């Protein structure tokens, strides 16, 4: 990394949400002028209580230990989990780096808070005092929630100061989202109270719902009813009439942050003080004010179409990645298919690294230590994976591949508490779809890694079971592969059948495959096993039910047949039947080799003192004589 490059780390959950991106854009706009690049540690933890992924995301944030960061910025309201927030702030304290925490208190950090109350008050006063509305309804957030009730108190205060009686029925708790907001709007319209002249909403999402419900009911905004929002999301700019709202002054907060960073650079001192993000009233069409500016709706629609197309293609690629990973049994195999299944819509950089244990096939334990590159590239160009490096050098390894980025977004690759590695996406500018794409990639890659690891475990279990089965088969009476008797089973069941049968003759059939070594050496042992099993089934088929068939080893088979009529139990007839059965076996026809065998047959009259060993020896001699002829 160049000497003049300065880094700031941002820690945020759900990066793709609009308010988070608005803050990031404000940081980047000023940061470019000051020579800063940004490393965003993007998480999913959004609950105050400990989640399964909390340890994994704490490990991800630990990567900040190895960066020459000049500041930590924690968007605490997005993360909510104080264990995680305190852990991040603790890294900054150990490094003696200024840390700024939004909407949460973290030890040793500069607290930055949103001044929701005064901003909302300005909007309510604008509606009442400048537009003269007297019948004013309110869509609040969650009933009983402190931030929501604060805004209700502000609404009540402004009404009373302007001589307007507060009416409980004119307050609806829309819970900051569409479905409950629509129910409250429908209740307003059914109320016996006179129709409101204005509806002030605690966020823009509910304000847009209010506009839609009013329009569906035949009312015009703002001619019949004024509607205002709060928080300044982009959707309000695209609506017609354009939504009047309050937007956070992130630029002011960013100036505060950079001012304190410069102070730290100059003095080496960290003197935490608080800062409040004020809200700016954005007057616009939905409150009856002139339009604040012209919106290029064609550009908006084109952008939405591009995002939709990107979403479809990227989802297709991610599904292809997951499908391709289904049969894989190693990280090396996964690294090979990633460039073939990865799709990048823009000219962005994408990188992934995993713990070395995954490559070695050992159990994943502990924190990041020694890592291996799993994927590296972008814009359809990918470099070879497999580079090993210590975690302390992770940013150097990344920059060696591509150092043109202005922002990198880092996400953990994990399954619950188990951390596999991390993914990195690099951008010159980051937009909502970019952040969503990063989330999709990390989730699908995590699932693909999990599949490969499960396949490894299943394969290991399978091999262990096969070994156990072979050991059991050696101790039992059956040959594990062919399911014929082994030597032990042969002698046991021969003795039993000899004592029970009334047949006149005992026929010993010795069978040995031709050219098994050629099949193994040329086509592999799997094909050799197929040939052996095919021959075994053929031997059992031609000998019939009054027989004991066994695999004596390798490709050698012996059968004892008891019969009264032996006219068709000759070497020639049995050999012909065996070959016909082999040739009819499913799968044989397409093989690049032919399965054949040599036979030796010895016939004796049955007696209780029948010498089976002698018969086997004589049959083997005849079989080997025929085998020599076959060559």
Backbone torsions as a table, in degrees:
resi	resn	phi	psi	omega
1	UNK	NA	136.3	-178.4
2	UNK	-61.8	153.4	-176.8
3	UNK	-66.0	-28.4	-175.8
4	UNK	-87.2	-5.9	-178.4
5	UNK	-79.2	129.9	178.6
6	UNK	-116.2	142.0	-174.8
7	UNK	-119.3	141.9	170.4
8	UNK	-125.8	136.3	178.1
9	UNK	-100.8	131.7	175.5
10	UNK	-114.9	134.9	-178.2
11	UNK	-118.8	117.7	-170.0
12	UNK	-149.7	146.3	171.5
13	UNK	-102.9	140.9	179.3
14	UNK	57.3	62.1	-178.0
15	UNK	-54.2	-34.1	-173.3
16	UNK	-69.2	-12.0	-179.4
17	UNK	-68.4	144.8	-167.1
18	UNK	-61.8	-43.5	-179.6
19	UNK	-61.6	-38.5	178.0
20	UNK	-64.0	-43.9	-180.0
21	UNK	-67.2	-35.2	177.3
22	UNK	-61.7	-40.9	177.4
23	UNK	-65.9	-43.6	179.6
24	UNK	-61.5	-41.1	179.2
25	UNK	-63.9	-40.0	177.6
26	UNK	-63.0	-41.1	177.2
27	UNK	-62.4	-44.9	-176.2
28	UNK	-67.7	-39.5	-177.8
29	UNK	-59.7	-44.4	177.8
30	UNK	-79.4	-34.9	-177.7
31	UNK	-62.2	-36.4	178.2
32	UNK	-59.4	-41.6	-179.7
33	UNK	-66.0	-29.3	-177.6
34	UNK	-94.5	1.6	178.1
35	UNK	80.3	28.5	-178.4
36	UNK	-102.2	146.9	165.7
37	UNK	-114.0	161.5	-172.8
38	UNK	-126.6	135.1	175.1
39	UNK	-112.1	113.5	-178.4
40	UNK	-99.3	119.6	174.2
41	UNK	-93.7	103.6	-171.1
42	UNK	-97.0	128.0	-174.9
43	UNK	-124.6	173.2	177.5
44	UNK	-114.1	-15.2	-177.8
45	UNK	-63.5	118.5	-179.0
46	UNK	-134.5	20.5	-180.0
47	UNK	-122.6	144.5	180.0
48	UNK	-61.6	-33.5	-178.2
49	UNK	-80.3	159.9	-179.4
50	UNK	-66.6	129.2	177.7
51	UNK	-107.6	164.9	179.6
52	UNK	-58.0	-33.0	-175.7
53	UNK	-84.5	-7.0	-176.1
54	UNK	-57.6	-47.6	178.6
55	UNK	-60.8	-36.8	-179.8
56	UNK	-66.2	-41.6	-178.7
57	UNK	-74.1	-28.2	172.9
58	UNK	-64.8	-38.7	176.9
59	UNK	-65.4	-38.7	176.4
60	UNK	-60.1	-47.7	-179.4
61	UNK	-62.9	-25.1	177.5
62	UNK	-62.6	-18.5	176.0
63	UNK	-61.1	-24.2	179.3
64	UNK	-63.4	-20.5	178.4
65	UNK	-57.9	-28.9	-171.4
66	UNK	-102.4	12.8	-179.1
67	UNK	-109.9	145.8	175.3
68	UNK	-81.6	59.3	-176.5
69	UNK	-74.7	147.3	177.9
70	UNK	-106.6	-6.0	176.2
71	UNK	-166.8	149.9	170.7
72	UNK	-110.3	134.8	173.1
73	UNK	-124.7	119.1	-178.1
74	UNK	-109.3	119.4	173.7
75	UNK	-86.0	81.3	-169.5
76	UNK	-62.5	-35.4	-179.1
77	UNK	-64.6	-27.6	178.8
78	UNK	-78.0	-38.4	-176.9
79	UNK	-78.8	-46.9	177.2
80	UNK	69.3	-31.2	-175.6
81	UNK	-77.6	109.6	-173.6
82	UNK	-68.8	-29.0	176.3
83	UNK	-60.9	-44.0	179.4
84	UNK	-69.8	-43.5	180.0
85	UNK	-61.6	-45.6	179.7
86	UNK	-64.2	-35.4	178.0
87	UNK	-64.2	-41.2	178.8
88	UNK	-66.1	-46.9	179.3
89	UNK	-61.9	-32.2	179.0
90	UNK	-64.3	-36.9	176.9
91	UNK	-62.4	-44.0	179.2
92	UNK	-61.6	-40.9	179.5
93	UNK	-63.7	-43.6	-179.7
94	UNK	-63.7	-34.0	-179.4
95	UNK	-86.4	-5.9	-175.7
96	UNK	54.8	53.7	179.7
97	UNK	-117.6	139.1	177.5
98	UNK	-62.4	136.8	-178.8
99	UNK	-126.1	132.5	-179.4
100	UNK	-118.7	129.0	-176.2
101	UNK	-124.3	121.7	-178.7
102	UNK	-89.7	126.0	171.5
103	UNK	61.5	19.4	171.0
104	UNK	-146.5	154.3	177.1
105	UNK	-98.5	123.3	176.4
106	UNK	-129.7	134.0	-174.3
107	UNK	-54.2	128.3	176.4
108	UNK	79.3	5.2	-177.0
109	UNK	-103.2	162.7	173.4
110	UNK	-83.2	114.5	178.7
111	UNK	-77.7	129.5	176.2
112	UNK	-120.3	123.2	-175.2
113	UNK	-121.8	147.2	173.1
114	UNK	-79.7	129.8	176.2
115	UNK	-90.6	74.3	-177.2
116	UNK	-65.1	-38.3	-170.4
117	UNK	-63.5	-53.0	-176.6
118	UNK	-66.3	-35.3	178.6
119	UNK	-64.8	-44.2	179.9
120	UNK	-66.4	-36.2	178.5
121	UNK	-61.3	-40.7	178.8
122	UNK	-60.1	-39.9	-178.7
123	UNK	-69.4	-43.1	179.5
124	UNK	-63.7	-41.6	177.9
125	UNK	-63.3	-38.1	178.5
126	UNK	-59.9	-43.5	-178.7
127	UNK	-68.2	-43.5	-174.9
128	UNK	-80.5	-48.1	-170.5
129	UNK	-88.4	-30.8	-179.3
130	UNK	-96.1	-33.6	178.6
131	UNK	-99.7	-8.1	173.6
132	UNK	73.6	19.3	179.3
133	UNK	-67.8	135.4	179.3
134	UNK	-112.4	-34.3	176.9
135	UNK	-99.5	100.2	-172.8
136	UNK	-121.5	120.3	174.6
137	UNK	-96.1	163.8	179.0
138	UNK	-136.3	133.1	168.7
139	UNK	-99.9	107.4	-178.1
140	UNK	-94.1	-179.9	179.7
141	UNK	-85.7	-120.6	-178.8
142	UNK	-90.4	132.8	177.7
143	UNK	-65.5	129.8	179.8
144	UNK	88.9	-11.5	178.8
145	UNK	-79.3	134.5	-172.1
146	UNK	-56.7	-49.7	-178.1
147	UNK	-63.2	-36.9	-179.8
148	UNK	-70.5	-44.8	-177.8
149	UNK	-68.2	-29.4	175.4
150	UNK	-59.3	-41.3	-179.2
151	UNK	-71.2	-32.1	175.2
152	UNK	-64.5	-40.5	179.1
153	UNK	-64.8	-38.5	176.9
154	UNK	-63.3	-46.1	178.0
155	UNK	-57.0	-45.9	-178.8
156	UNK	-65.4	-41.2	-178.9
157	UNK	-61.7	-46.0	-178.2
158	UNK	-64.4	-41.0	178.3
159	UNK	-59.9	-49.9	-175.8
160	UNK	-64.6	-37.8	178.9
161	UNK	-66.3	-20.9	178.7
162	UNK	-104.0	17.2	175.1
163	UNK	71.7	25.3	-179.8
164	UNK	-108.0	127.6	-178.9
165	UNK	-69.7	136.2	176.8
166	UNK	-79.2	127.5	179.5
167	UNK	-118.3	117.2	-175.9
168	UNK	-54.9	-37.1	-175.6
169	UNK	-67.2	-17.4	-179.4
170	UNK	-85.1	1.5	176.1
171	UNK	-106.3	126.4	176.3
172	UNK	-123.3	138.8	-179.0
173	UNK	-96.9	96.8	-177.5
174	UNK	-86.2	-0.9	172.8
175	UNK	58.7	22.9	174.4
176	UNK	69.2	9.8	178.1
177	UNK	-144.1	175.2	-162.7
178	UNK	-62.8	-52.2	-168.7
179	UNK	-62.9	-53.7	178.6
180	UNK	-66.4	-30.4	178.2
181	UNK	-64.4	-40.2	178.2
182	UNK	-64.9	-39.9	178.6
183	UNK	-62.7	-41.4	179.2
184	UNK	-67.4	-38.2	177.5
185	UNK	-63.9	-41.5	178.2
186	UNK	-64.4	-34.8	175.8
187	UNK	-65.6	-41.2	177.4
188	UNK	-56.4	-45.3	-175.0
189	UNK	-68.8	-26.7	-180.0
190	UNK	-89.6	-6.5	-175.7
191	UNK	-65.9	152.1	175.9
192	UNK	-78.0	-11.3	177.7
193	UNK	-69.2	151.4	176.4
194	UNK	-56.6	150.6	-178.7
195	UNK	-57.2	133.7	-179.9
196	UNK	-67.5	151.2	173.3
197	UNK	-88.3	-20.4	-179.7
198	UNK	-153.1	150.8	174.2
199	UNK	-129.1	116.3	177.7
200	UNK	-99.3	131.6	-172.9
201	UNK	-116.8	146.1	-176.2
202	UNK	-78.6	-9.3	169.2
203	UNK	-157.2	168.9	-174.2
204	UNK	-71.3	-32.0	179.9
205	UNK	-58.5	-47.2	179.5
206	UNK	-68.5	-33.7	179.2
207	UNK	-64.0	-40.6	178.6
208	UNK	-67.4	-35.7	174.8
209	UNK	-62.7	-42.8	179.1
210	UNK	-59.7	-44.5	178.8
211	UNK	-60.5	-43.3	-178.7
212	UNK	-65.2	-44.4	-178.9
213	UNK	-65.2	-41.9	178.3
214	UNK	-61.8	-44.6	179.5
215	UNK	-62.3	-41.5	178.3
216	UNK	-62.9	-31.7	-179.0
217	UNK	-86.4	0.1	176.7
218	UNK	93.9	9.9	178.3
219	UNK	-96.2	149.1	179.0
220	UNK	-103.5	141.9	175.3
221	UNK	-112.3	122.4	8.7
222	UNK	-101.2	2.7	-172.0
223	UNK	-57.2	-42.3	-179.5
224	UNK	-96.1	-41.5	-177.6
225	UNK	-141.0	127.3	173.4
226	UNK	-78.6	138.6	175.7
227	UNK	-129.9	132.5	176.4
228	UNK	-129.6	152.8	178.9
229	UNK	-115.6	-163.7	179.6
230	UNK	-164.8	121.4	170.5
231	UNK	128.6	-13.5	168.1
232	UNK	70.3	40.0	177.1
233	UNK	-76.2	160.1	-173.8
234	UNK	-66.2	-29.7	-178.0
235	UNK	-55.5	-35.5	179.4
236	UNK	-65.0	-28.4	179.1
237	UNK	-73.0	-28.0	-176.0
238	UNK	-87.5	-14.1	-176.4
239	UNK	-77.4	155.1	174.9
240	UNK	-124.8	117.3	3.9
241	UNK	-71.7	149.1	-179.6
242	UNK	-60.8	135.9	-171.1
243	UNK	-76.2	131.4	169.8
244	UNK	-77.9	134.3	-173.6
245	UNK	-155.1	-176.1	171.7
246	UNK	-122.3	130.1	-178.0
247	UNK	-113.2	139.7	179.1
248	UNK	-68.7	141.7	179.2
249	UNK	-87.0	74.4	-180.0
250	UNK	-65.4	-29.4	-179.8
251	UNK	-61.0	-39.7	177.9
252	UNK	-63.9	-39.9	178.5
253	UNK	-65.7	-38.2	-179.8
254	UNK	-66.6	-40.9	176.6
255	UNK	-60.2	-40.4	177.4
256	UNK	-61.0	-44.9	-178.9
257	UNK	-62.0	-47.5	-177.8
258	UNK	-68.5	-32.4	176.7
259	UNK	-62.8	-42.1	-179.8
260	UNK	-72.5	-33.3	176.5
261	UNK	-65.8	-42.5	178.5
262	UNK	-63.9	-37.4	177.0
263	UNK	-62.6	-41.4	178.1
264	UNK	-65.1	-41.5	178.7
265	UNK	-61.9	-36.7	-176.2
266	UNK	-79.0	-37.0	-172.3
267	UNK	-113.7	-18.6	-174.7
268	UNK	75.1	6.5	-176.6
269	UNK	-101.0	143.5	173.1
270	UNK	-117.4	113.3	-179.2
271	UNK	-123.1	86.2	-175.0
272	UNK	-57.3	132.2	171.6
273	UNK	-142.2	155.5	-174.4
274	UNK	-87.2	159.8	177.2
275	UNK	-142.7	142.3	179.1
276	UNK	-111.6	130.1	176.2
277	UNK	-84.9	112.9	179.9
278	UNK	-81.8	161.8	178.9
279	UNK	-112.4	135.4	-176.9
280	UNK	-104.6	127.4	178.1
281	UNK	-69.7	125.7	177.3
282	UNK	-108.5	90.3	179.6
283	UNK	-66.9	142.2	-178.9
284	UNK	-161.8	-166.6	-167.5
285	UNK	-64.0	-35.7	-173.3
286	UNK	-70.2	-14.0	176.2
287	UNK	-104.2	2.0	178.8
288	UNK	96.5	1.0	177.1
289	UNK	-85.7	161.2	176.9
290	UNK	-62.7	153.4	178.7
291	UNK	-58.7	134.2	-177.1
292	UNK	-72.2	-23.2	-179.3
293	UNK	179.5	158.2	-178.4
294	UNK	-78.7	134.1	179.3
295	UNK	-104.0	128.6	178.4
296	UNK	-83.0	91.1	-175.6
297	UNK	-70.0	-29.4	177.0
298	UNK	-61.6	-41.7	178.2
299	UNK	-65.0	-39.1	179.1
300	UNK	-63.2	-46.2	-178.6
301	UNK	-64.6	-40.7	178.4
302	UNK	-62.3	-41.6	178.8
303	UNK	-64.2	-40.3	178.2
304	UNK	-65.1	-39.4	178.3
305	UNK	-64.2	-41.8	177.9
306	UNK	-62.0	-42.9	180.0
307	UNK	-64.2	-39.2	179.4
308	UNK	-65.5	-42.3	177.4
309	UNK	-64.0	-42.7	178.2
310	UNK	-61.4	-41.1	179.8
311	UNK	-61.0	-44.3	-178.5
312	UNK	-64.9	-47.4	-178.2
313	UNK	-67.7	-41.8	-177.8
314	UNK	-68.7	-39.2	177.1
315	UNK	-63.2	-39.7	177.2
316	UNK	-60.6	-45.0	-179.6
317	UNK	-64.5	-41.6	-179.8
318	UNK	-65.9	-39.1	175.8
319	UNK	-64.0	-38.0	178.2
320	UNK	-64.3	-40.0	176.9
321	UNK	-59.1	-48.4	-177.1
322	UNK	-64.8	-41.8	179.4
323	UNK	-64.5	-42.1	-180.0
324	UNK	-66.1	-26.2	-178.6
325	UNK	-79.6	-14.0	-173.9
326	UNK	-54.4	-44.5	-177.8
327	UNK	-90.7	-1.9	-171.1
328	UNK	-76.1	150.0	-177.2
329	UNK	-125.9	7.3	179.6
330	UNK	-151.4	154.7	176.1
331	UNK	-64.6	-30.9	177.9
332	UNK	-61.4	-43.7	178.3
333	UNK	-63.0	-40.1	179.6
334	UNK	-64.3	-41.4	178.9
335	UNK	-60.7	-32.3	-178.9
336	UNK	-70.4	-34.3	-175.7
337	UNK	-88.5	-16.6	-175.9
338	UNK	-58.1	-48.1	179.4
339	UNK	-63.4	-23.9	-178.9
340	UNK	-81.0	-22.7	-176.4
341	UNK	-109.9	-11.7	-177.0
342	UNK	-79.3	141.1	179.0
343	UNK	-131.5	124.5	178.8
344	UNK	-120.0	119.8	-174.9
345	UNK	-71.4	-43.8	-179.3
346	UNK	-107.0	174.1	-179.4
347	UNK	-82.3	66.7	-177.6
348	UNK	-108.6	169.6	-177.9
349	UNK	-106.7	139.0	-179.3
350	UNK	-136.1	137.7	-173.0
351	UNK	-147.6	147.0	175.1
352	UNK	-147.4	141.4	176.9
353	UNK	-136.0	148.5	-179.2
354	UNK	-128.6	161.9	178.1
355	UNK	-64.5	144.3	-175.8
356	UNK	-60.3	-29.5	-179.7
357	UNK	-58.5	-32.9	-179.3
358	UNK	-66.5	-38.5	178.9
359	UNK	-69.5	-37.2	-178.6
360	UNK	-78.8	-11.5	179.6
361	UNK	77.7	20.1	178.0
362	UNK	-102.6	170.7	-176.4
363	UNK	-66.9	138.1	-179.0
364	UNK	-85.1	116.2	179.2
365	UNK	-134.8	155.3	172.7
366	UNK	73.5	-174.1	-175.8
367	UNK	-89.0	177.0	176.0
368	UNK	-52.6	133.4	177.0
369	UNK	-140.1	-83.3	175.8
370	UNK	-102.9	129.4	-172.7
371	UNK	-118.4	162.8	177.4
372	UNK	-135.7	133.0	177.6
373	UNK	-66.5	127.1	178.2
374	UNK	-99.5	-33.6	179.9
375	UNK	-156.2	143.6	179.9
376	UNK	-155.0	119.5	177.6
377	UNK	159.1	-163.8	-179.7
378	UNK	169.8	162.9	179.7
379	UNK	55.7	35.7	177.4
380	UNK	81.0	-1.0	-179.0
381	UNK	-113.6	121.2	-176.1
382	UNK	-125.6	138.5	177.5
383	UNK	-92.7	160.9	-176.9
384	UNK	-64.2	134.9	178.3
385	UNK	-83.2	173.8	173.1
386	UNK	107.9	5.6	179.2
387	UNK	-74.0	128.3	178.0
388	UNK	-94.5	139.2	179.8
389	UNK	-158.1	152.4	175.2
390	UNK	-74.5	146.9	-174.7
391	UNK	-60.0	-27.6	179.9
392	UNK	-60.0	-22.9	-176.7
393	UNK	-101.1	16.7	-170.2
394	UNK	-61.9	-38.6	-179.5
395	UNK	-73.5	-31.3	177.4
396	UNK	-67.8	-41.5	177.2
397	UNK	-62.5	-41.2	179.4
398	UNK	-63.6	-47.1	-178.1
399	UNK	-68.0	-26.4	177.3
400	UNK	-66.1	-24.1	178.7
401	UNK	-88.4	-42.3	-177.3
402	UNK	-163.2	114.1	179.8
403	UNK	-114.4	20.2	-177.2
404	UNK	-86.9	-4.7	-174.9
405	UNK	-69.2	151.2	171.3
406	UNK	-102.2	-31.7	178.3
407	UNK	-134.6	134.3	167.8
408	UNK	-119.3	141.9	179.1
409	UNK	-113.0	120.7	-174.8
410	UNK	-110.4	131.8	178.9
411	UNK	-132.3	151.0	-179.6
412	UNK	-81.5	144.1	170.2
413	UNK	-103.2	117.0	-172.6
414	UNK	-159.7	167.1	167.8
415	UNK	-129.9	101.5	-175.5
416	UNK	63.0	-124.9	-178.2
417	UNK	-80.6	-16.5	-176.6
418	UNK	-82.2	120.0	-177.7
419	UNK	-98.3	127.2	177.2
420	UNK	-93.8	-40.3	-175.9
421	UNK	172.9	-146.3	-179.6
422	UNK	-149.8	156.7	174.6
423	UNK	-117.7	152.4	-179.2
424	UNK	-134.7	131.3	172.4
425	UNK	-120.2	131.9	-177.6
426	UNK	-110.9	139.9	-176.6
427	UNK	-140.1	159.2	166.8
428	UNK	-88.7	-36.9	172.1
429	UNK	-139.3	148.5	-178.6
430	UNK	-118.7	134.2	179.0
431	UNK	-124.3	175.5	-172.8
432	UNK	-58.2	-45.3	-178.3
433	UNK	-65.8	-33.3	176.7
434	UNK	-59.7	-47.8	-178.8
435	UNK	-64.7	-39.8	178.4
436	UNK	-63.1	-40.8	-179.2
437	UNK	-62.5	-39.2	177.1
438	UNK	-62.1	-44.0	178.4
439	UNK	-59.8	-45.8	-178.5
440	UNK	-60.9	-45.9	-177.7
441	UNK	-62.4	-46.3	-177.7
442	UNK	-64.5	-38.5	-179.9
443	UNK	-68.3	-45.7	-179.1
444	UNK	-67.7	-39.5	178.6
445	UNK	-66.5	-39.3	176.0
446	UNK	-59.2	-44.4	179.1
447	UNK	-65.4	-37.7	178.8
448	UNK	-65.1	-44.0	177.5
449	UNK	-60.9	-42.9	179.8
450	UNK	-61.1	-40.2	177.4
451	UNK	-61.4	-46.3	-179.0
452	UNK	-61.9	-42.8	179.7
453	UNK	-64.9	-38.5	176.9
454	UNK	-64.9	-39.6	177.1
455	UNK	-62.8	-40.0	177.1
456	UNK	-60.6	-45.2	-179.2
457	UNK	-64.8	-42.7	179.3
458	UNK	-64.9	-40.7	179.3
459	UNK	-64.8	-40.7	177.3
460	UNK	-62.6	-43.8	178.0
461	UNK	-62.5	-41.2	179.1
462	UNK	-61.4	-45.3	-180.0
463	UNK	-63.8	-39.7	177.8
464	UNK	-63.6	-40.5	178.9
465	UNK	-66.4	-40.1	178.7
466	UNK	-62.6	-42.7	178.5
467	UNK	-63.3	-41.5	179.1
468	UNK	-64.8	-40.4	179.6
469	UNK	-65.1	-39.6	179.1
470	UNK	-64.5	-40.5	178.5
471	UNK	-64.4	-41.5	178.4
472	UNK	-65.8	-39.0	-179.7
473	UNK	-63.5	-36.7	178.7
474	UNK	-64.5	-29.7	-178.8
475	UNK	-90.9	-13.0	-176.7
476	UNK	-103.0	-153.0	-172.8
477	UNK	-111.3	-3.7	-177.0
478	UNK	-114.8	148.2	171.5
479	UNK	-81.1	124.8	-171.2
480	UNK	-61.5	-36.7	-172.7
481	UNK	-82.3	-45.6	-173.4
482	UNK	-94.7	-17.1	-177.3
483	UNK	67.2	13.3	168.2
484	UNK	-83.8	173.1	174.9
485	UNK	-68.6	151.3	167.5
486	UNK	-91.4	-170.6	-178.3
487	UNK	-58.7	-44.0	-178.6
488	UNK	-61.0	-47.5	179.7
489	UNK	-64.8	-35.2	-179.5
490	UNK	-60.6	-51.8	-176.5
491	UNK	-67.2	-35.8	179.8
492	UNK	-63.4	-50.1	-175.5
493	UNK	-79.3	-23.8	171.9
494	UNK	-63.4	-46.7	180.0
495	UNK	-59.8	-42.7	-179.6
496	UNK	-65.6	-45.6	-177.4
497	UNK	-67.5	-35.8	179.4
498	UNK	-61.6	-35.9	-179.1
499	UNK	-78.6	-17.9	-174.9
500	UNK	-105.5	-26.0	-172.7
501	UNK	-78.9	153.9	174.7
502	UNK	-114.1	6.2	-179.9
503	UNK	-64.0	152.6	-173.1
504	UNK	-81.1	-36.5	-172.5
505	UNK	-116.7	150.3	169.7
506	UNK	-113.3	127.5	-176.9
507	UNK	-118.6	119.9	177.9
508	UNK	-98.9	119.7	-179.0
509	UNK	-110.5	119.4	177.0
510	UNK	-107.5	127.8	-175.7
511	UNK	-128.6	136.5	177.5
512	UNK	-139.8	133.3	-178.3
513	UNK	-71.3	146.8	174.6
514	UNK	-92.0	134.0	170.2
515	UNK	61.0	37.0	176.5
516	UNK	-64.3	-39.9	-179.5
517	UNK	-59.4	-39.3	178.1
518	UNK	-61.8	-40.9	179.8
519	UNK	-65.9	-46.2	179.8
520	UNK	-61.9	-47.3	-175.2
521	UNK	-69.5	-34.3	-174.2
522	UNK	-90.1	-39.8	-171.5
523	UNK	-117.1	-4.5	176.8
524	UNK	102.6	157.3	-176.5
525	UNK	-70.1	-23.4	176.1
526	UNK	-63.8	-39.3	177.2
527	UNK	-70.6	-36.4	176.0
528	UNK	-61.2	-41.4	177.3
529	UNK	-63.6	-39.3	177.8
530	UNK	-61.1	-43.7	-179.1
531	UNK	-64.1	-42.3	179.9
532	UNK	-62.3	-45.2	-179.7
533	UNK	-65.3	-37.8	177.8
534	UNK	-62.1	-45.1	179.2
535	UNK	-65.1	-40.6	-179.2
536	UNK	-60.0	-44.5	179.4
537	UNK	-65.9	-33.1	177.5
538	UNK	-67.8	-42.7	178.2
539	UNK	-59.7	-44.4	-179.3
540	UNK	-65.6	-35.3	-177.6
541	UNK	-68.3	-41.3	-174.9
542	UNK	-79.9	-19.9	-177.4
543	UNK	-86.3	-18.8	174.9
544	UNK	80.2	-170.7	-173.4
545	UNK	-82.6	-25.1	-179.5
546	UNK	-88.9	52.7	-176.0
547	UNK	-148.7	157.4	171.2
548	UNK	-118.2	114.0	-176.7
549	UNK	-108.3	137.6	-176.4
550	UNK	-143.7	150.5	169.8
551	UNK	-98.6	113.7	-177.5
552	UNK	-83.8	-12.0	178.7
553	UNK	147.6	142.9	177.5
554	UNK	55.3	-117.3	179.7
555	UNK	-112.6	26.2	-178.7
556	UNK	-104.3	129.1	-179.1
557	UNK	-129.6	141.9	174.2
558	UNK	-130.4	138.6	178.4
559	UNK	-133.6	141.4	172.5
560	UNK	-112.1	123.2	-176.8
561	UNK	-116.6	133.8	176.3
562	UNK	-107.7	128.7	-174.7
563	UNK	-154.1	156.1	173.5
564	UNK	-91.3	-31.5	-179.2
565	UNK	-116.0	118.7	-176.1
566	UNK	-111.7	14.7	-176.2
567	UNK	-64.4	-27.0	-180.0
568	UNK	-106.4	15.1	178.5
569	UNK	-106.3	39.6	178.1
570	UNK	-89.9	164.7	179.1
571	UNK	-59.1	-41.7	-176.4
572	UNK	-66.0	-46.3	-177.0
573	UNK	-69.8	-45.6	-179.6
574	UNK	-64.7	-38.7	178.3
575	UNK	-63.3	-39.7	179.2
576	UNK	-66.6	-43.6	178.9
577	UNK	-62.6	-41.6	180.0
578	UNK	-61.3	-45.1	-178.9
579	UNK	-64.9	-39.9	178.9
580	UNK	-63.0	-41.0	180.0
581	UNK	-65.8	-41.8	178.6
582	UNK	-60.7	-46.2	-176.2
583	UNK	-66.2	-25.0	179.2
584	UNK	-86.2	-11.1	-175.4
585	UNK	-65.1	136.1	-179.6
586	UNK	-58.6	133.9	177.0
587	UNK	93.9	-16.1	-177.7
588	UNK	-72.6	-37.7	-172.3
589	UNK	-57.1	-35.3	-175.7
590	UNK	-90.0	3.0	-176.8
591	UNK	-76.7	147.8	179.6
592	UNK	-83.5	11.2	179.2
593	UNK	-139.2	163.3	178.3
594	UNK	-110.9	136.9	179.4
595	UNK	-94.9	117.4	177.8
596	UNK	-134.1	167.1	-178.2
597	UNK	-148.9	161.2	174.9
598	UNK	-111.1	145.0	-173.5
599	UNK	-127.3	142.7	168.7
600	UNK	-127.7	136.2	-175.5
601	UNK	-128.8	132.3	174.8
602	UNK	-126.1	131.7	-178.0
603	UNK	-119.7	131.7	175.6
604	UNK	-138.8	153.0	172.8
605	UNK	-69.5	142.4	-176.5
606	UNK	-72.7	138.9	173.6
607	UNK	-153.6	162.9	-176.6
608	UNK	-69.2	-24.1	179.2
609	UNK	-101.8	30.8	178.6
610	UNK	-59.4	129.1	-178.2
611	UNK	-92.4	94.1	-175.2
612	UNK	-67.3	-35.9	-179.1
613	UNK	-64.3	-39.3	178.7
614	UNK	-65.4	-41.7	179.4
615	UNK	-63.0	-41.6	178.7
616	UNK	-61.5	-44.4	-179.6
617	UNK	-61.4	-44.2	-179.3
618	UNK	-66.8	-42.5	179.8
619	UNK	-64.4	-38.4	178.1
620	UNK	-63.7	-39.6	179.4
621	UNK	-61.9	-45.0	178.3
622	UNK	-64.3	-40.3	-179.8
623	UNK	-62.3	-45.3	-178.5
624	UNK	-68.4	-31.4	175.4
625	UNK	-64.7	-41.8	178.0
626	UNK	-68.9	-35.8	179.4
627	UNK	-62.3	-39.3	178.5
628	UNK	-65.0	-38.3	176.5
629	UNK	-64.0	-40.4	-178.1
630	UNK	-63.4	-32.9	178.3
631	UNK	-62.6	NA	NA
